[in-house]
Amino acid sequence: MVKYILKRLFQSLVVILLVVCVVFFLLRLMPSDYFFTEDELMKFTESQKYAKLERLGMMEICPQCHGSGLEGDSACSRCRETPQDAKGPGYVGRSVFAQLGDFFADMLQMRVFNAKGKEVKSIEPVSIVNYWKMKSAGEDPFNGKLKDDYSTRVMFNLGKSIRLEKNQYVTDVIAVKMSVSMRIGLISLAVSLVLGVVLGVLQARYKDKLFDHIGTGYTVVVNAVPRLVIYTVFMIAGASIFGLPMRYDATAPQPWLTMVLPIVCLSVGSTAGYMLWTRRYMVDELNKDYIRLAKLKGLSDRQVMFRHVLKNAFVPLAQYLPYSILLTVGGSLLVETFFAVPGMGPELTMAIGRYDLNLVQGIVLLYATMGILGVFLGDLLMTLIDPRIKLTGKGDVR
């Protein structure tokens, strides 16, 4: 079991790294102008642009002419070999593999914080690799700028937002947005899971009766009608009948009231899904021989439903539960846009629309990690609920 877990973790890590590498290579195919803000494109001179690209690790001073080469016939041979759109006077483009190496090397940084816990912006962060290299060589990584009340911390780094959240760390942007999405997403997931499973059990219990027909009609309507139409109906009904706010506002006197409609709308579709699958799995279990044997032994319908049927029917649902929990950090594009929730949902589309490449890269990494870990944890949860399921070994192997 331990060997399998380690193997799956290694496989998951490899897949995540491959996703990061592919996204990194694709984003580096974009024109270099997208690595500047709009103000920088208008105000920067050519030399300033090349200097920033050098700081970003995308270009380097020509090692042959040491930066003295000029464009045209007087340029050195190395500068002339570099594509015209990827170089400047005395600069040459760096290999994308070298840039990827810098990205991974700089993923962990040592940053300096003052006594109040705020980062000292005047002191440049140092990658953990360079930090230990300089420490081992007896050098000061921060050139004597550390004061007595300053402290250093190891921080995860994915670069800074270029356009959408200018000069803010991508990790900080994601952390703020993620907390909002998780707060709403986890509550809606809990509501939909409880309602969906309970109503699905009742549908299976009263199969082909009025309650079952009503539940089936609900799932059909939810899956057939466009979600925006459903959200509009709930928003109008909630505002006109119950007086609920139509927009999310964390600064409102009662901020929890502004969360009600987004939570309800997020729960509508998930509840229908849990109802549908719980009913389907339970109806399948009710037709098996061990259920007939349990009834012949004198167990009541309630005991059969909850002790035997529900436990076995919940196993397939449990596989996707960790995945659903982890993906709450991604938010919902429709709901968060519809109710102006400042969460993760619309962040990726806005980052793509503004060509904020570092932010796009960070969000894709987050989604890939959550999705892969969710599938892995789902398999483990199934083995905990049903010990008959074996992830390794001969015979019935999952």
N, C-alpha and C positions, 0 to 999 in steps of 0.2 A: 504493500500500500504506500509506504513511504517512498519507495523507488518510483512508483507511478506518479506520485505527487511532484517529486523533484523533476521527473521527466516532462510532465505537463507544464510545470513552471518554466523550465528551460525552453520548451517549444513556444510558450506564450511570449517569453522575452524575445526570442528570435523573430517571431511574427511582428511584434511591436517595433523592433529595430528596423525590420524591412519596410514597414509602413512609413516610419520616420524618414528613412533614406530615400524612398520613392518620392514622397512629398517634397523633401529637401531638393532633390534633383529637378523636379518639375518647377518648383518656384524659382530656382536659379536660372531657368530658361526665360524668365520674364525680363523685359528691358530694365536696365539699371535705374531708370528714372523712377520706378516704383519703390525704390529704397530711400526716396527723399519725400519730405512733406511738400505740400503745395507752395508754402512760403519759401522753402529752400530752393525749389526749382526756379522760382522767379528771381530770387535775390543772390543766390550763390554764383560765383564766377566758375569757369571751367576748372581752374586749379583747386578751388574749394570743394567742388564735387569730387574730383579725383582724390583729394585728401580724405574726404569722408568715406569713400569706397575703400580706401586703404585701411582706415580705422575699422571698417566692418569686415575686413579680411577678404574682400572680393578682388582687390587689386594689390599690387606690390610695386615698389620701386624697381625698375629694370636692373637686374644684377649685372648686366653687361656694361651699360653706360652709367649706372649709379644715379639715374635720374636726370642726367644732363642731355639725353637725346631729344631731338625735336622731330615733329611730324614732317614727312616729306623725304626728299633725297638725303638730307643731312642726318636722318634718324639712324640709329645703330641697327644692325641686322635683326636683333631680337625684337626691337620695337616694330620694325617693318613687318615681321612675321605675324605679329599679333593683329587680329581683326580690327578694322578701323573703329567699330562701334564698341569695342571692349578695352580701349586703351586711351591714354592721354600722353602728353609730352613727358617722356621718361617713365611712364607707368606701363605695366603689363598685367593682363588678367591672371588671377591665380586659378589653379586647378580646382574643379568642383570637389574632388576628393580631399584636397587639402582644406577646403572650406568646411567640409563635413567633419573632418578630424578636429578642426577648431571648435565646431559646434558641440561635439561630444566632450572635448576637453574642458570647455567652458560651461558645461551643464551644471557643475557644482562650483559655487563661488564663495570666497570669504569676503563678507561685507562688514563694514564698520558701523557701529551704532553708539549713540551717546547715552548718557545716564537715563534719559527719558524714554529710551527704546526707539528713537527715531534714527533712520539711517543718515549718516553724514555724507551728504552729496559731494562735498569737496574732495573726498578721498575715493579714488577709483577702486572698484572691486578687483580682486585678484582671483583668477581661477585656482581651484584647489590643487591642480597639478603644478602650476607655477609657484604657488604658495609653499608647498613642501620642497620643491626644488631649491628655492631661495633659502628656506629655513635650514635645509641640510647643508647648504653652502655657507652658512653663517651670515647671510645677508638679511636686511630688513625688507619684507615685501611691501611695506607702506612708507618707506623712505623717511622714517622718523616722525611721521605725522600723527601717530597715535598718542592720545593724551591719557592721563591716569584714569579718568572716568569713562574712557571709551572701552567698548568690548567688541569682539569679533564673533560672527556667527557663520555657519555653513548654510548657504541658501541655494535652493534649486533655481536654475536660471534657464530661460528660454528666449532671452533677448528682450528688447523693448518694443512696445507698440510704435509703429512708424507714423500712422495717420489717424486712426480712430481714437485712441487714447494716448496722445502724443507724449513720448518719453516716459511712460509708465511701464514698469516691468509687466511682461505678459502674464507671469504667474500671479501678480497682484490683481490684475484686471480679471483673470479667471476666478480667483478666490472670492472677490466681491460679488461677481455675477452668479457664481456657483452657489453661494450661500442662500441667495434669494430663490433660485430655482429648486434647491433641495428642500427648503422650508415648505414651499407649496407642493412640490412633487411628492414628498414623503407622506404628507397628510392625505393628499388625494389617492395615493397608492394604498394606504391603510384603509381609507373609506371604501374604495372600489373593491379591494380584496375581501373585506368582511361582508359587504353587501352582495358582491357577486357570488361568493361561495355559499352564503346562507340562502340566497334566492335560488341558486342553481340546485342546491340540495332539496329545497322545497319543490322545485319543478320536477325533479326526479321522483320525489316522494309522491306527488300528486300528478303523475304522468297522464297526459291526455284529458286532464280536467281543466276547469276554468282558469285556475292559477297558472297552469302550464301554458295555456294558450295566450294569456296576457303577457307572461314572460317572454315567450317566443315572439310575440308581436313587438315587444319593446326592442329586442335584439335586432329584429329585421329592420325596424324603423331607424334605429341608431346607425346601422351599417349601410342603409340605403340612402339616407338623407345626408347631403354635404354637411360637414362639421360646422362650417361658418354659419349655415342656416340655424343649426341647433344652438350654437353659441349666441346668436342674435336673439332667438326666442327666450333663452334663459336670462340674457342680460335685460331685455325689456320686461319680462315677468318679474325678475328679482328687483328691478328698480321701481316699477310701478306698484307692485303688490306689497313687497316687503321693505321697500325703501333702502335697498342695498346700493352702495356706491358702484358706479359703472367703471371706475378706473382704480387701479392699484395705487396706493399712496402710503408709503412707510412713515410719512410725517403727519398723518391725520391723527386727530385726538383718539380715535379707536382704530388703529391700523388693522386689527384682525378682521374688522368688518369689510375692509377693502379686499381681503383675501378670499372671502366666501365665494363669490362668483367664479373667480379663476379655479378654485379647488373643485367646485361643483362641475364646471365644464370639463376639467381634466378627468374627473371621475366618471363622466357619462359613458364614454367609449370603453374605458377599462372595465367598468362594471358589466357592461353587456358582454364583453369578451370572456370574463370569468364565469358569468352565468352560463353562457353557451357551452364552454368546455367542461365545466363542472357537471352540468346536466348530462352531457354526452358520455363522459367517463363513468359517471355513476350508473347510467342506464346500461352501459356495457357490463359493469360489474354485477348489476342485479340479475343478469341473465346467466351467471356462471354457477357451476355446480356447488361450490362451497357455500353460496348464499342459500340455496335450497336446503342444504344439510343443516345450516345454522337455524333455519326456520323450523325444520323438523325436530330439532333438539329443544324447541320451545322458546327460543329467543324472540322478544317482541320486535316489531318493525323498527322502533326507535333504536333499540340495541343493535340490530343488524345494520341500520343506516350509518350510525356514528362509530360503532366499534370496528366494523369490517369494511363496509362499502366506502365511506368517506376517506378512511385512511389510505386505501389502495387507489382510489380515484384521485387523491390529491398529489400522488407521486409525480405524474407528468406535469402538473401545474408547478410543483416545487422546483422543477428544473429551471424554469425561467424566472423564478422569484428573485434570486440575487442579481440577475441581469437587469430586471426591471428596477430594482432598488438602485443599482449603480448608475443606470441611465437617467435617473431623476436629476443628476447633476447637469445633464445636457439640456434640461428644460423642454418646453414645447414651443415651437415656432409660432403656431397659430394662436394658441391661448395667450402667450406672453405678448405677442404683437397686438392682439385684439384688445387686451385689457391694460396695455402699456406697463407691463411688468418688466422691470430692468434686470432680467435674468439672462441665462445663457442661450435661450431659444433663438432669438434673432441675432445674436452676436456673430455667429459664423457668417451668415448672409451679409451682414453689414460690413464685416471685415473683408469679405470677398469683393463687395461692391466698392469699397474704398481702397482696394489693393493693399491692405495692411498685411503684408506677407508673413511677418513674424507672428502676428496674432492668429492668422489662419493656420500656420504650422503648429502652434501651441494647442489650439482647439482640436485639430485633427489628431494630435498625439493623445489628448485627453480622451476623445471618443474611442480611439482604437484600444487604449488601455482598458477603459471601462467595459467595452464590449467583449474583449478576449477574457478578462478576468471574470466577467459575469457568467460566461459559458462554463469556465473551469469550476467556479464555486457552485454552479447549479448541479454539476455532476456529483460533487462532494455532498451536497445537501440531500440528493436522492439516496445516497448510500446510508446516510444517517437516519432518514425516515423509514427506509425499507432495507434491512440488513441482507435480504436475499439478493440484492443487486450488487454484483462484484465488478469493480472497475478493471481488475486484472485477473489473470488466471485462465484455466482451461474451461471449456464448456460454454456457458452463456456469458460471453465477454462483452462488456460495453465499450 
